[in-house]
Amino acid sequence: QVQLVESGGGLVQTGGSLKLSCAASGSRIGLMAWYRQAPGRQRELVARITSIGGTYYVDSVKGRFTISRDDDKNTVSLQMNSLKPEDTAVYFCNAVHPALNSVLWKWGQGTQVTVSS
């Protein structure tokens, strides 16, 4: 059974930075992604990274967020800079099926990011 544990969230002021980490146990990471879910909204994709380091970002975070991976540690990270109040959400990571574009594993508990104005 794969387990995902997200960490690194917190309360930060507008313009601040946070670095989120996601540790996977029970399987090696492949195509991985970060998602977020704000109150009253659906979970949405934030960024994705392939097994060879190719990245994709949604427009709202381009130039501010950086996704990375450490295959030795089986972890994925999300460096978030220039944070805005609209980035407030619970952030989750998961593996993504490359053909179906659907998540592969059970969701972790997520990590709360709150950006104050």
C-alpha positions, -999 to 999 in steps of 0.1 A, spaced: 0 0 0 15 33 -11 15 61 15 19 98 7 29 122 34 29 160 26 46 185 48 59 221 49 28 241 49 21 270 72 9 306 75 28 332 55 23 368 44 17 378 9 50 377 -10 65 351 13 78 316 4 72 281 15 87 248 4 64 217 5 77 182 5 60 149 -4 74 116 7 61 84 -9 65 49 6 55 16 -8 64 24 -45 89 43 -65 78 77 -78 72 82 -115 52 110 -131 43 131 -100 21 161 -95 11 187 -69 -25 196 -65 -44 220 -43 -79 224 -30 -93 257 -17 -124 258 5 -155 253 -16 -136 245 -47 -125 213 -65 -90 200 -63 -69 214 -91 -35 206 -107 -7 229 -98 24 214 -112 37 181 -126 72 166 -131 81 136 -153 105 109 -143 133 127 -163 126 161 -148 103 176 -174 79 201 -157 45 217 -163 28 245 -144 -6 259 -145 -6 295 -156 -14 309 -122 18 297 -106 42 299 -136 74 319 -126 65 316 -89 65 278 -81 92 252 -88 85 215 -87 115 191 -82 122 156 -73 147 135 -54 145 99 -67 171 87 -41 148 99 -13 116 91 -32 103 126 -26 88 155 -46 90 191 -35 73 224 -44 91 256 -38 65 284 -37 77 320 -39 58 353 -42 28 337 -25 -6 353 -29 -38 350 -9 -53 330 -38 -27 303 -32 -44 295 1 -54 258 0 -46 224 11 -18 210 -11 -15 173 -20 8 153 -41 2 121 -61 15 99 -89 -2 104 -123 -9 78 -149 9 91 -180 -17 79 -204 -49 84 -184 -39 115 -166 -55 102 -135 -40 98 -100 -26 64 -91 -25 64 -53 -47 71 -23 -45 107 -13 -25 118 17 -37 142 43 -23 172 25 -6 202 40 -23 235 46 -10 267 31 -25 299 42 -14 333 27 -25 364 46 -30 397 29 
